[in-house]
Amino acid sequence: MADNSYRKTYDFRPIGKAIKDARCERGWTREQTAEIIGISEGYLASIENKGQNPGFDVFISLVVLLDLSADELILSATTEKLPTKSSIRRQLDIIMDSLSDEDLSFIKTFWLAHKTWEAARLKRKND
């Protein structure tokens, strides 16, 4: 008999909530979204509201369509925390990973100069 003690039970409700939130942020109806990925509206409602485990192909379709992070969604199901990185932050992470150390040094210098300028501006404003 196989030992299944390593298997973890996942709570898919955070995944469903994140999917619903992303869909609503785009102003899409459940009907529109379900039609785009080829599932029934009821199935999508069960994923979003009841934490039904979506099939792998449906999960990937929703992640791609709604520009969600699959790893963050999966981790949210194990830690009961919703994803924290925004889409723009994930996009910038990808860009930053492709930059050279010289490029990163330039960006850091520019950012520090901007923060110094901003602090001086706020100090002048408050004086």
BALOBA-1460 file (C-alpha; in Angstrom, 3 decimals):
// residues 127
<rec num="1" residu="m" x="0.000" y="0.000" z="0.000"/>
<rec num="2" residu="a" x="1.353" y="3.446" z="-0.958"/>
<rec num="3" residu="d" x="2.253" y="5.904" z="1.779"/>
<rec num="4" residu="n" x="0.321" y="9.112" z="1.064"/>
<rec num="5" residu="s" x="1.356" y="10.891" z="4.259"/>
<rec num="6" residu="y" x="3.412" y="13.391" z="2.236"/>
<rec num="7" residu="r" x="0.333" y="14.570" z="0.351"/>
<rec num="8" residu="k" x="-0.922" y="17.959" z="1.386"/>
<rec num="9" residu="t" x="-4.517" y="19.070" z="1.207"/>
<rec num="10" residu="y" x="-4.812" y="22.395" z="-0.536"/>
<rec num="11" residu="d" x="-7.430" y="25.016" z="0.133"/>
<rec num="12" residu="f" x="-8.354" y="26.312" z="-3.310"/>
<rec num="13" residu="r" x="-10.562" y="29.125" z="-1.989"/>
<rec num="14" residu="p" x="-7.716" y="31.714" z="-2.049"/>
<rec num="15" residu="i" x="-7.024" y="30.743" z="-5.663"/>
<rec num="16" residu="g" x="-10.699" y="31.151" z="-6.540"/>
<rec num="17" residu="k" x="-10.833" y="34.522" z="-4.786"/>
<rec num="18" residu="a" x="-7.727" y="35.763" z="-6.618"/>
<rec num="19" residu="i" x="-9.210" y="34.625" z="-9.939"/>
<rec num="20" residu="k" x="-12.499" y="36.359" z="-9.194"/>
<rec num="21" residu="d" x="-10.735" y="39.548" z="-8.057"/>
<rec num="22" residu="a" x="-8.593" y="39.656" z="-11.217"/>
<rec num="23" residu="r" x="-11.628" y="39.062" z="-13.421"/>
<rec num="24" residu="c" x="-13.641" y="41.785" z="-11.677"/>
<rec num="25" residu="e" x="-10.703" y="44.244" z="-11.856"/>
<rec num="26" residu="r" x="-10.867" y="43.885" z="-15.635"/>
<rec num="27" residu="g" x="-14.612" y="44.439" z="-15.641"/>
<rec num="28" residu="w" x="-15.260" y="41.045" z="-17.172"/>
<rec num="29" residu="t" x="-18.363" y="39.034" z="-16.420"/>
<rec num="30" residu="r" x="-18.146" y="35.422" z="-15.377"/>
<rec num="31" residu="e" x="-19.971" y="34.544" z="-18.589"/>
<rec num="32" residu="q" x="-17.390" y="36.361" z="-20.773"/>
<rec num="33" residu="t" x="-14.442" y="34.802" z="-18.986"/>
<rec num="34" residu="a" x="-15.892" y="31.291" z="-19.090"/>
<rec num="35" residu="e" x="-16.607" y="31.621" z="-22.797"/>
<rec num="36" residu="i" x="-13.061" y="32.783" z="-23.571"/>
<rec num="37" residu="i" x="-11.471" y="29.751" z="-21.916"/>
<rec num="38" residu="g" x="-14.161" y="27.293" z="-22.974"/>
<rec num="39" residu="i" x="-15.750" y="26.278" z="-19.680"/>
<rec num="40" residu="s" x="-19.226" y="26.678" z="-18.254"/>
<rec num="41" residu="e" x="-20.159" y="29.708" z="-16.214"/>
<rec num="42" residu="g" x="-21.197" y="27.390" z="-13.370"/>
<rec num="43" residu="y" x="-17.780" y="25.721" z="-13.315"/>
<rec num="44" residu="l" x="-16.082" y="29.118" z="-13.098"/>
<rec num="45" residu="a" x="-18.494" y="30.153" z="-10.319"/>
<rec num="46" residu="s" x="-17.566" y="27.000" z="-8.374"/>
<rec num="47" residu="i" x="-13.859" y="27.744" z="-8.783"/>
<rec num="48" residu="e" x="-14.289" y="31.361" z="-7.688"/>
<rec num="49" residu="n" x="-16.799" y="30.935" z="-4.858"/>
<rec num="50" residu="k" x="-16.481" y="27.389" z="-3.544"/>
<rec num="51" residu="g" x="-12.783" y="26.755" z="-4.048"/>
<rec num="52" residu="q" x="-13.350" y="23.947" z="-6.534"/>
<rec num="53" residu="n" x="-10.059" y="22.523" z="-7.755"/>
<rec num="54" residu="p" x="-9.721" y="23.650" z="-11.383"/>
<rec num="55" residu="g" x="-8.227" y="21.179" z="-13.819"/>
<rec num="56" residu="f" x="-4.654" y="21.927" z="-14.830"/>
<rec num="57" residu="d" x="-5.600" y="23.192" z="-18.298"/>
<rec num="58" residu="v" x="-8.299" y="25.458" z="-16.844"/>
<rec num="59" residu="f" x="-5.910" y="26.739" z="-14.173"/>
<rec num="60" residu="i" x="-3.268" y="27.602" z="-16.780"/>
<rec num="61" residu="s" x="-5.873" y="29.229" z="-19.047"/>
<rec num="62" residu="l" x="-7.084" y="31.446" z="-16.194"/>
<rec num="63" residu="v" x="-3.551" y="32.339" z="-15.093"/>
<rec num="64" residu="v" x="-2.559" y="33.383" z="-18.611"/>
<rec num="65" residu="l" x="-5.820" y="35.172" z="-19.396"/>
<rec num="66" residu="l" x="-5.901" y="37.119" z="-16.134"/>
<rec num="67" residu="d" x="-2.119" y="37.733" z="-15.953"/>
<rec num="68" residu="l" x="-1.780" y="36.005" z="-12.592"/>
<rec num="69" residu="s" x="1.288" y="34.373" z="-11.083"/>
<rec num="70" residu="a" x="0.800" y="30.585" z="-10.928"/>
<rec num="71" residu="d" x="3.431" y="30.102" z="-8.229"/>
<rec num="72" residu="e" x="1.915" y="32.774" z="-6.000"/>
<rec num="73" residu="l" x="-1.540" y="31.290" z="-6.429"/>
<rec num="74" residu="i" x="-0.282" y="27.834" z="-5.505"/>
<rec num="75" residu="l" x="1.600" y="29.167" z="-2.499"/>
<rec num="76" residu="s" x="-1.483" y="31.109" z="-1.429"/>
<rec num="77" residu="a" x="-3.368" y="27.804" z="-1.291"/>
<rec num="78" residu="t" x="-0.787" y="26.370" z="1.096"/>
<rec num="79" residu="t" x="-0.299" y="29.439" z="3.295"/>
<rec num="80" residu="e" x="-3.833" y="30.853" z="3.125"/>
<rec num="81" residu="k" x="-2.412" y="34.217" z="2.036"/>
<rec num="82" residu="l" x="-3.448" y="35.984" z="-1.127"/>
<rec num="83" residu="p" x="-0.797" y="36.838" z="-3.691"/>
<rec num="84" residu="t" x="1.031" y="40.057" z="-2.858"/>
<rec num="85" residu="k" x="2.960" y="40.971" z="-6.012"/>
<rec num="86" residu="s" x="1.150" y="43.093" z="-8.523"/>
<rec num="87" residu="s" x="1.333" y="42.392" z="-12.221"/>
<rec num="88" residu="i" x="3.627" y="45.383" z="-12.811"/>
<rec num="89" residu="r" x="5.994" y="44.196" z="-10.051"/>
<rec num="90" residu="r" x="6.202" y="40.740" z="-11.652"/>
<rec num="91" residu="q" x="6.864" y="42.335" z="-15.051"/>
<rec num="92" residu="l" x="9.631" y="44.494" z="-13.594"/>
<rec num="93" residu="d" x="11.152" y="41.432" z="-11.896"/>
<rec num="94" residu="i" x="11.432" y="39.775" z="-15.304"/>
<rec num="95" residu="i" x="13.045" y="42.875" z="-16.800"/>
<rec num="96" residu="m" x="15.461" y="43.237" z="-13.875"/>
<rec num="97" residu="d" x="16.535" y="39.609" z="-14.227"/>
<rec num="98" residu="s" x="17.653" y="40.322" z="-17.790"/>
<rec num="99" residu="l" x="19.784" y="43.383" z="-16.932"/>
<rec num="100" residu="s" x="23.554" y="43.415" z="-16.478"/>
<rec num="101" residu="d" x="25.155" y="44.446" z="-13.188"/>
<rec num="102" residu="e" x="26.169" y="47.716" z="-14.855"/>
<rec num="103" residu="d" x="22.551" y="48.419" z="-15.839"/>
<rec num="104" residu="l" x="21.376" y="47.581" z="-12.322"/>
<rec num="105" residu="s" x="24.011" y="49.872" z="-10.820"/>
<rec num="106" residu="f" x="22.795" y="52.719" z="-13.052"/>
<rec num="107" residu="i" x="19.177" y="52.141" z="-11.995"/>
<rec num="108" residu="k" x="20.163" y="52.026" z="-8.318"/>
<rec num="109" residu="t" x="22.120" y="55.290" z="-8.627"/>
<rec num="110" residu="f" x="19.216" y="56.983" z="-10.399"/>
<rec num="111" residu="w" x="16.736" y="55.714" z="-7.787"/>
<rec num="112" residu="l" x="18.923" y="56.931" z="-4.892"/>
<rec num="113" residu="a" x="19.311" y="60.352" z="-6.522"/>
<rec num="114" residu="h" x="15.541" y="60.564" z="-6.998"/>
<rec num="115" residu="k" x="14.899" y="59.639" z="-3.342"/>
<rec num="116" residu="t" x="17.448" y="62.230" z="-2.166"/>
<rec num="117" residu="w" x="15.814" y="64.903" z="-4.331"/>
<rec num="118" residu="e" x="12.359" y="63.910" z="-3.107"/>
<rec num="119" residu="a" x="13.425" y="64.071" z="0.556"/>
<rec num="120" residu="a" x="14.978" y="67.533" z="0.030"/>
<rec num="121" residu="r" x="11.818" y="68.747" z="-1.715"/>
<rec num="122" residu="l" x="9.610" y="67.544" z="1.138"/>
<rec num="123" residu="k" x="11.951" y="69.150" z="3.697"/>
<rec num="124" residu="r" x="11.778" y="72.513" z="1.865"/>
<rec num="125" residu="k" x="7.993" y="72.218" z="1.690"/>
<rec num="126" residu="n" x="7.711" y="71.564" z="5.436"/>
<rec num="127" residu="d" x="10.107" y="74.392" z="6.409"/>
